[in-house]
Amino acid sequence: MLKNYRYKRISFIMFLLITVMVLLTNCFRSGKKAVIIAPNGEAFAGDITCMRCHENIYQSYVHTAHRNSSAPANEQTIKGSFEEGNNEYMYNPYDRIRMEHRDSGYYQVWYSPLRELAAHRFDIVIGSGTKGQSYLYWNGNELFQLPVSFYTGTNSWANSPGYPNRVFFNRIVNSTCLACHSTYFKPINTPGTPPAFSRKTIIYGITCERCHGPGAQHVAYFTSHPNDSIARYIIQPQLLTRQQQLDACAICHSGMQAGNHTPFSFITGDTLNHSKDQVPAHLDVHGNQYGLLIESKCFLHTQTLTCNTCHNTHQTEKENNTLFNARCMSCHASNQLPACPMYHTMGTSITQYCINCHMPGQPSTTLTLQLKSTDEAVPAMVHTHRIAIYANATQQVMGYLQLLQHGKKLLQWPATY
């Protein structure tokens, strides 16, 4: 009897220990970040994981506009001012939006004229702030754009692009918009209902895995095979065909739809539908860089030129014309390609202005902002990717260089630069 009693007691204690261990394990697991699965079934690793082996690339890429194309809204990510006197956008003498910092976050608050009519929180920042930013707020699992954006060119608040000149909080945000400003938002809506997303299944910014594919399997392999020098279970864009490399950028920089691909399902290595009905009739300098590039002689006369020929996406290079001019000259300084005709009259100094002459800033018709209710919409200036001869830009560069030769200096560069 005593033996049976001891056996039962030991069994009961073992049962309790196992139960506690299971409960603790579940508690620990619940505290871990959930694994995010891409539409192709592969798991994301997160770019912090990439840093373990690729720290130098990560430390430079984390500062790029691509990586910061979306983020949770907070004091560090919102570029606009909340200081009194610089925190309002006036629609008319009666209606205004004030940017306010409250206990629960940062808000856009509608007053008319002094009475508060609505207030919605800055939840998500869209845009790195290089040109500007727009902002989204959650309503349940649906996302809406806030009516006031930030324009870097004037360091001021502005009416959001394409908005009516009145307070408007009801523009819903869909997957197509988010897919070009983030790595992943998990859709949870059903057909026939407004777009909705899981608020816990988001990867902000264009991260490593947006271009190299979900990397959990890659990380798992090299964790157990640290001495293997061959990249496995990861996409290497440089090994893809020219069109595949171009399409990896064109998915967001062409204005084209992804054909049979739904938003977020396009993986580097896939190809786009390049039929005529997919190409926008008007190639705007903002968002249609691919269409402009493939019309350029530099593209048509080579078999190897891609976006990455001129852009190192791992580095912050924006507006570094010295660097881009050097990349132009890396081809045009050789005997195989024609040199600049102005070289004979202006000397080597002209080689510092390739971008200014042949890819000048052009006004966008799709990215425009109204800075005040009484103003016309101001277009953002974007360098065109149609590499060609622009007579006006060339004349301005020539005039600028002639002034420099005579010891004079312009106070500022012309707007087309």
RODO-2510 file (C-alpha; in nm, 4 decimals, decimal comma):
residues 417
     n   res          X          Y          Z
     1     m     0,0000     0,0000     0,0000
     2     l     0,2777     0,2387     0,0966
     3     k     0,4603     0,1607    -0,2253
     4     n     0,1514     0,2356    -0,4347
     5     y     0,0961     0,5591    -0,2451
     6     r     0,4533     0,6730    -0,3155
     7     y     0,4159     0,5799    -0,6827
     8     k     0,0955     0,7821    -0,7139
     9     r     0,2536     1,0776    -0,5356
    10     i     0,5591     1,0768    -0,7614
    11     s     0,3363     1,0475    -1,0679
    12     f     0,1262     1,3425    -0,9512
    13     i     0,4356     1,5569    -0,8887
    14     m     0,5724     1,4678    -1,2338
    15     f     0,2373     1,5623    -1,3875
    16     l     0,2471     1,8995    -1,2107
    17     l     0,6050     1,9659    -1,3229
    18     i     0,5248     1,8827    -1,6842
    19     t     0,2129     2,1020    -1,6733
    20     v     0,4091     2,3982    -1,5318
    21     m     0,6802     2,3559    -1,7964
    22     v     0,4208     2,3556    -2,0752
    23     l     0,2526     2,6656    -1,9338
    24     l     0,5834     2,8496    -1,8963
    25     t     0,6859     2,7516    -2,2480
    26     n     0,3602     2,8902    -2,3860
    27     c     0,4082     3,2108    -2,1883
    28     f     0,7578     3,2584    -2,3253
    29     r     0,6402     3,1846    -2,6763
    30     s     0,3585     3,4346    -2,6508
    31     g     0,6151     3,7014    -2,5654
    32     k     0,8079     3,6389    -2,8853
    33     k     0,7419     3,8288    -3,2029
    34     a     0,5162     3,6277    -3,4317
    35     v     0,6730     3,4849    -3,7454
    36     i     0,5470     3,6658    -4,0562
    37     i     0,4824     3,4499    -4,3612
    38     a     0,5018     3,5966    -4,7131
    39     p     0,2326     3,5182    -4,9731
    40     n     0,4678     3,2604    -5,1306
    41     g     0,4743     3,0643    -4,8028
    42     e     0,8293     3,1606    -4,7033
    43     a     0,8988     3,3145    -4,3623
    44     f     1,0558     3,6562    -4,3109
    45     a     1,3604     3,6796    -4,0843
    46     g     1,3670     4,0567    -4,0287
    47     d     1,6519     4,2829    -4,1339
    48     i     1,7915     4,3005    -3,7804
    49     t     1,8759     3,9337    -3,8343
    50     c     2,0511     4,0238    -4,1609
    51     m     2,2766     4,2609    -3,9662
    52     r     2,4448     3,9710    -3,7861
    53     c     2,6372     3,8743    -4,1007
    54     h     2,5995     4,1878    -4,3163
    55     e     2,6551     4,4647    -4,0638
    56     n     2,8311     4,7107    -4,2967
    57     i     2,5580     4,6889    -4,5590
    58     y     2,2875     4,7111    -4,2941
    59     q     2,4402     5,0158    -4,1239
    60     s     2,4426     5,2083    -4,4510
    61     y     2,1104     5,0821    -4,5871
    62     v     1,9173     5,1600    -4,2695
    63     h     1,9575     5,5325    -4,3470
    64     t     1,8337     5,5191    -4,7066
    65     a     1,5037     5,6583    -4,8315
    66     h     1,3922     5,3092    -4,9330
    67     r     1,4414     5,1704    -4,5836
    68     n     1,2590     5,4688    -4,4323
    69     s     0,9706     5,4770    -4,6787
    70     s     0,7271     5,3879    -4,3983
    71     a     0,7411     5,3708    -4,0214
    72     p     0,5293     5,3915    -3,7081
    73     a     0,4512     5,7561    -3,6381
    74     n     0,6418     5,9091    -3,3476
    75     e     0,8519     6,2102    -3,2549
    76     q     1,1503     6,0832    -3,4545
    77     t     0,9692     5,9820    -3,7736
    78     i     0,7253     6,2742    -3,8194
    79     k     0,9162     6,5555    -3,9936
    80     g     0,6620     6,8373    -3,9581
    81     s     0,6561     7,0860    -3,6713
    82     f     0,4152     7,0766    -3,3764
    83     e     0,5380     7,4087    -3,2395
    84     e     0,2827     7,6863    -3,1973
    85     g     0,2716     7,9038    -3,5066
    86     n     0,4061     7,6293    -3,7346
    87     n     0,1524     7,3561    -3,6639
    88     e    -0,1536     7,4566    -3,8694
    89     y    -0,2926     7,4258    -4,2177
    90     m    -0,5710     7,6723    -4,2991
    91     y    -0,8345     7,5710    -4,5541
    92     n    -1,0354     7,8913    -4,5198
    93     p    -1,1046     8,1502    -4,2458
    94     y    -1,3207     7,8942    -4,0640
    95     d    -1,1650     7,5501    -4,1139
    96     r    -0,8146     7,4535    -4,0074
    97     i    -0,6156     7,1462    -3,9115
    98     r    -0,3875     7,1748    -3,6109
    99     m    -0,1054     6,9300    -3,5446
   100     e    -0,1180     6,8548    -3,1724
   101     h     0,0804     6,6358    -2,9333
   102     r    -0,1591     6,4775    -2,6844
   103     d    -0,1122     6,2175    -2,4133
   104     s    -0,2053     5,9329    -2,6481
   105     g     0,0064     6,0456    -2,9437
   106     y     0,0274     6,2988    -3,2248
   107     y    -0,2982     6,4160    -3,3842
   108     q    -0,4445     6,6112    -3,6728
   109     v    -0,7348     6,8051    -3,5216
   110     w    -1,0071     6,9797    -3,7205
   111     y    -1,1323     7,3085    -3,5768
   112     s    -1,4170     7,5160    -3,7252
   113     p    -1,3577     7,7900    -3,6282
   114     l    -1,2686     7,7255    -3,2636
   115     r    -1,4766     7,4152    -3,1967
   116     e    -1,3109     7,0755    -3,2364
   117     l    -1,4976     6,8683    -3,4947
   118     a    -1,2664     6,5669    -3,5379
   119     a    -0,9279     6,4358    -3,4291
   120     h    -0,7333     6,1453    -3,5775
   121     r    -0,3947     6,0191    -3,4672
   122     f    -0,0766     5,9964    -3,6718
   123     d    -0,0346     5,6173    -3,6763
   124     i     0,1869     5,5516    -3,9785
   125     v     0,4351     5,7701    -4,1652
   126     i     0,4578     5,7224    -4,5430
   127     g     0,7698     5,8702    -4,7021
   128     s     1,1247     5,9207    -4,5792
   129     g     1,0951     6,2981    -4,5862
   130     t     1,3335     6,3411    -4,8802
   131     k     1,0530     6,5050    -5,0775
   132     g     0,7867     6,4976    -4,8111
   133     q     0,5638     6,2732    -4,6026
   134     s     0,2024     6,1668    -4,5809
   135     y     0,0352     6,0071    -4,2813
   136     l    -0,2178     5,7306    -4,2138
   137     y    -0,4502     5,6538    -3,9252
   138     w    -0,6174     5,3307    -3,8180
   139     n    -0,9938     5,2953    -3,7917
   140     g    -1,0367     4,9404    -3,6706
   141     n    -0,8368     4,7370    -3,9215
   142     e    -0,8817     4,9883    -4,2027
   143     l    -0,6271     5,2559    -4,2913
   144     f    -0,7099     5,6110    -4,3980
   145     q    -0,4895     5,8954    -4,5167
   146     l    -0,4789     6,2095    -4,3058
   147     p    -0,5669     6,5321    -4,4912
   148     v    -0,2448     6,7217    -4,4159
   149     s     0,0995     6,6139    -4,5373
   150     f     0,4493     6,7577    -4,4973
   151     y     0,6454     6,9161    -4,7840
   152     t     1,0219     6,9166    -4,7354
   153     g     1,0850     7,1824    -5,0019
   154     t     0,9244     7,4543    -4,7879
   155     n     0,9534     7,2795    -4,4501
   156     s     0,5802     7,3254    -4,4002
   157     w     0,2481     7,1446    -4,3767
   158     a     0,0484     7,1088    -4,6990
   159     n    -0,2783     6,9688    -4,8272
   160     s    -0,2228     6,6003    -4,9040
   161     p    -0,1592     6,5253    -5,2742
   162     g    -0,4771     6,5066    -5,4783
   163     y    -0,6995     6,6145    -5,1907
   164     p    -0,9909     6,8567    -5,2329
   165     n    -0,9408     7,1993    -5,0793
   166     r    -1,1469     7,1048    -4,7754
   167     v    -1,1117     6,8861    -4,4680
   168     f    -1,1345     6,5236    -4,5774
   169     f    -1,0543     6,2271    -4,3505
   170     n    -1,2140     5,9497    -4,5575
   171     r    -0,9583     5,8483    -4,8206
   172     i    -0,9100     5,4761    -4,7646
   173     v    -0,5670     5,3218    -4,8253
   174     n    -0,5331     4,9977    -5,0208
   175     s    -0,2649     4,7318    -5,0680
   176     t    -0,1357     4,8816    -5,3919
   177     c    -0,0363     5,1988    -5,2105
   178     l     0,1237     5,0162    -4,9200
   179     a     0,3117     4,7702    -5,1404
   180     c     0,5431     5,0436    -5,2728
   181     h     0,6176     5,1886    -4,9292
   182     s     0,6676     4,8781    -4,7168
   183     t     0,7823     4,5180    -4,7236
   184     y     0,4582     4,3634    -4,6011
   185     f     0,1118     4,4427    -4,4675
   186     k    -0,1036     4,1340    -4,4235
   187     p    -0,4488     4,1840    -4,5844
   188     i    -0,7384     4,0402    -4,3847
   189     n    -1,0369     4,1676    -4,5820
   190     t    -1,2778     3,9484    -4,7760
   191     p    -1,3954     4,0157    -5,1344
   192     g    -1,6490     4,2950    -5,1530
   193     t    -1,5346     4,4634    -4,8321
   194     p    -1,3023     4,7660    -4,7862
   195     p    -0,9293     4,6920    -4,7621
   196     a    -0,8275     4,5837    -4,4110
   197     f    -0,4985     4,4743    -4,2603
   198     s    -0,3636     4,2914    -3,9590
   199     r    -0,2249     4,5552    -3,7268
   200     k     0,0267     4,3049    -3,5876
   201     t     0,1576     4,1673    -3,9170
   202     i     0,3514     4,4572    -4,0682
   203     i     0,7078     4,5011    -4,1939
   204     y     0,7695     4,8738    -4,2377
   205     g     0,9983     5,0174    -4,5041
   206     i     1,1606     4,8551    -4,8047
   207     t     1,3781     4,6129    -4,6118
   208     c     1,6468     4,3682    -4,7241
   209     e     1,3866     4,0978    -4,7804
   210     r     1,1779     4,3070    -5,0175
   211     c     1,4528     4,2723    -5,2793
   212     h     1,6271     3,9547    -5,1648
   213     g     1,3175     3,7556    -5,0705
   214     p     1,2048     3,6219    -4,7308
   215     g     1,5193     3,5078    -4,5530
   216     a     1,4253     3,2803    -4,2624
   217     q     1,5426     2,9671    -4,4443
   218     h     1,8651     3,1446    -4,5460
   219     v     1,9306     3,2430    -4,1829
   220     a     1,8494     2,8958    -4,0521
   221     y     2,0886     2,7331    -4,2983
   222     f     2,3843     2,9598    -4,2223
   223     t     2,3229     2,9377    -3,8495
   224     s     2,4005     2,5672    -3,8756
   225     h     2,6522     2,6031    -4,1644
   226     p     2,8505     2,9161    -4,0739
   227     n     3,1509     2,8233    -4,2877
   228     d     2,9605     2,7818    -4,6143
   229     s     3,0630     3,0594    -4,8548
   230     i     2,7919     3,0015    -5,1157
   231     a     2,4734     3,2064    -5,0739
   232     r     2,1766     2,9737    -5,0346
   233     y     1,8013     3,0220    -4,9991
   234     i     1,8274     3,3913    -5,0846
   235     i     1,7769     3,5913    -5,4055
   236     q     2,0865     3,7524    -5,5581
   237     p     1,9551     4,0169    -5,8001
   238     q     2,2894     4,0483    -5,9802
   239     l     2,2513     3,6901    -6,1033
   240     l     1,9097     3,7524    -6,2622
   241     t     1,8428     3,8491    -6,6219
   242     r     1,8458     4,2145    -6,7181
   243     q     1,4667     4,2267    -6,7407
   244     q     1,4218     4,0550    -6,4059
   245     q     1,6521     4,3124    -6,2450
   246     l     1,4635     4,5974    -6,4108
   247     d     1,1242     4,4588    -6,3106
   248     a     1,2318     4,4347    -5,9470
   249     c     1,2502     4,8157    -5,9548
   250     a     0,9712     4,8681    -6,2091
   251     i     0,7130     4,7092    -5,9791
   252     c     0,7136     5,0433    -5,7956
   253     h     0,8963     5,2762    -6,0358
   254     s     0,6957     5,2248    -6,3540
   255     g     0,3332     5,2981    -6,2681
   256     m     0,2473     4,9550    -6,4094
   257     q     0,0323     4,6939    -6,2426
   258     a     0,1914     4,3626    -6,1577
   259     g    -0,0132     4,1593    -6,4046
   260     n    -0,1168     3,8348    -6,2384
   261     h     0,0536     3,9330    -5,9121
   262     t    -0,1448     4,0713    -5,6230
   263     p     0,0168     4,3427    -5,4050
   264     f     0,3015     4,1994    -5,1952
   265     s     0,3060     3,8735    -5,3959
   266     f     0,5684     3,9992    -5,6440
   267     i     0,9066     3,8493    -5,5587
   268     t     1,2371     3,9626    -5,7107
   269     g     1,2888     3,7380    -6,0118
   270     d     0,9270     3,7620    -6,1235
   271     t     0,8489     3,9587    -6,4412
   272     l     0,5864     4,2189    -6,5171
   273     n     0,3363     4,2356    -6,7996
   274     h     0,4874     4,4851    -7,0451
   275     s     0,1954     4,4915    -7,2874
   276     k     0,0960     4,8361    -7,4128
   277     d    -0,2224     4,8456    -7,2068
   278     q    -0,0112     4,8119    -6,8922
   279     v     0,2126     5,1119    -6,9666
   280     p     0,0778     5,4503    -6,8482
   281     a    -0,0049     5,6924    -7,1283
   282     h     0,1772     5,9714    -6,9464
   283     l     0,5197     5,8976    -6,8019
   284     d     0,5505     6,1258    -6,5024
   285     v     0,8921     6,1889    -6,3489
   286     h     0,7559     6,0647    -6,0158
   287     g     0,6815     5,6924    -6,0188
   288     n     0,7567     5,6225    -6,3885
   289     q     1,1351     5,6143    -6,3897
   290     y     1,1463     5,2770    -6,5658
   291     g     0,9371     5,3934    -6,8610
   292     l     1,1530     5,7033    -6,9024
   293     l     1,4791     5,5097    -6,8747
   294     i     1,3950     5,2575    -7,1467
   295     e     1,3302     5,5465    -7,3889
   296     s     1,6871     5,6719    -7,3381
   297     k     1,9704     5,6114    -7,5847
   298     c     2,1931     5,5102    -7,2953
   299     f     1,9551     5,2200    -7,2343
   300     l     1,8772     5,1330    -7,5962
   301     h     2,2422     5,1225    -7,7056
   302     t     2,3559     4,8791    -7,4374
   303     q     2,2592     4,5302    -7,3285
   304     t     2,3656     4,5609    -6,9660
   305     l     2,2392     4,8945    -6,8291
   306     t     1,9967     4,8502    -6,5387
   307     c     1,8862     5,0704    -6,2503
   308     n     2,1709     4,9328    -6,0393
   309     t     2,4267     5,0466    -6,2954
   310     c     2,3800     5,3976    -6,1592
   311     h     2,2168     5,3353    -5,8196
   312     n     2,3749     5,1543    -5,5285
   313     t     2,0592     5,0852    -5,3305
   314     h     2,2603     4,9975    -5,0203
   315     q     2,3886     5,3551    -4,9920
   316     t     2,2330     5,6984    -4,9443
   317     e     2,3233     5,8655    -5,2743
   318     k     2,0310     6,0970    -5,3428
   319     e     2,1282     6,4340    -5,4949
   320     n     2,4948     6,3314    -5,5008
   321     n     2,5463     6,4565    -5,8539
   322     t     2,9237     6,4290    -5,8306
   323     l     2,8887     6,0557    -5,7825
   324     f     2,6319     6,0145    -6,0614
   325     n     2,8361     6,2276    -6,3019
   326     a     3,1335     6,0015    -6,2387
   327     r     2,9194     5,7018    -6,3278
   328     c     2,8202     5,8696    -6,6539
   329     m     3,1842     5,9324    -6,7343
   330     s     3,2814     5,5746    -6,6512
   331     c     3,1195     5,4858    -6,9837
   332     h     3,1433     5,8082    -7,1828
   333     a     3,5119     5,8661    -7,1086
   334     s     3,5956     5,5588    -7,3130
   335     n     3,6452     5,5589    -7,6882
   336     q     3,3442     5,3327    -7,7361
   337     l     3,0845     5,5993    -7,6506
   338     p     3,0575     5,9582    -7,7728
   339     a     3,1926     6,2312    -7,5469
   340     c     2,9979     6,5457    -7,4635
   341     p     3,0108     6,7943    -7,7571
   342     m     3,0511     7,0757    -7,5035
   343     y     3,3767     6,9212    -7,3851
   344     h     3,5742     7,0977    -7,6628
   345     t     3,4466     7,4438    -7,5681
   346     m     3,4059     7,4167    -7,1905
   347     g     3,6857     7,1755    -7,1001
   348     t     3,6784     6,9089    -6,8324
   349     s     3,4530     7,1174    -6,6062
   350     i     3,1522     7,0160    -6,8164
   351     t     3,1915     6,6564    -6,6984
   352     q     3,0705     6,7685    -6,3553
   353     y     2,7255     6,8561    -6,4908
   354     c     2,6073     6,5470    -6,6833
   355     i     2,2984     6,5072    -6,4636
   356     n     2,2124     6,8779    -6,4751
   357     c     2,2104     6,8810    -6,8555
   358     h     2,0783     6,5357    -6,9414
   359     m     1,8549     6,4469    -6,6445
   360     p     1,7327     6,7850    -6,5188
   361     g     1,4685     6,8283    -6,2536
   362     q     1,1182     6,8292    -6,3990
   363     p     0,7858     6,9168    -6,2324
   364     s     0,5733     6,6174    -6,1415
   365     t     0,2056     6,6237    -6,2350
   366     t     0,1184     6,3460    -5,9910
   367     l     0,3080     6,4648    -5,6824
   368     t     0,1702     6,8117    -5,6139
   369     l     0,0863     6,9803    -5,2849
   370     q    -0,1136     7,2871    -5,1960
   371     l     0,0795     7,4849    -4,9345
   372     k    -0,1994     7,7326    -4,8592
   373     s    -0,5650     7,7330    -4,9494
   374     t    -0,5122     8,0391    -5,1698
   375     d    -0,2128     7,8953    -5,3562
   376     e    -0,1992     7,6780    -5,6639
   377     a    -0,0681     7,3270    -5,6124
   378     v     0,3127     7,3156    -5,6090
   379     p     0,4685     7,0288    -5,8076
   380     a     0,7641     6,8398    -5,6654
   381     m     1,0774     6,8644    -5,8790
   382     v     1,2206     6,5236    -5,9689
   383     h     1,5188     6,4385    -6,1875
   384     t     1,3874     6,2842    -6,5073
   385     h     1,5163     5,9384    -6,5959
   386     r     1,4806     5,9986    -6,9685
   387     i     1,8465     6,0628    -7,0458
   388     a     1,8434     6,3062    -7,3381
   389     i     1,9393     6,6559    -7,4531
   390     y     1,7407     6,9326    -7,2839
   391     a     1,8218     7,2635    -7,4530
   392     n     1,7024     7,4888    -7,1715
   393     a     1,8932     7,2975    -6,9074
   394     t     2,2075     7,2987    -7,1214
   395     q     2,1853     7,6743    -7,1721
   396     q     2,1522     7,7292    -6,7996
   397     v     2,4546     7,5111    -6,7254
   398     m     2,6585     7,6891    -6,9925
   399     g     2,5601     8,0284    -6,8529
   400     y     2,6511     7,9159    -6,5031
   401     l     2,9942     7,7919    -6,6127
   402     q     3,0655     8,1120    -6,8047
   403     l     2,9931     8,3137    -6,4911
   404     l     3,2285     8,0915    -6,2942
   405     q     3,5012     8,1435    -6,5545
   406     h     3,4716     8,5179    -6,5025
   407     g     3,4985     8,4851    -6,1268
   408     k     3,1279     8,5307    -6,0621
   409     k     2,8904     8,2994    -5,8858
   410     l     2,5167     8,2460    -5,8990
   411     l     2,3326     8,2888    -5,5724
   412     q     2,1378     7,9692    -5,6376
   413     w     2,1002     7,7037    -5,9011
   414     p     1,8186     7,7377    -6,1551
   415     a     1,5006     7,5481    -6,0702
   416     t     1,5587     7,2844    -6,3390
   417     y     1,8664     7,1594    -6,1564
***
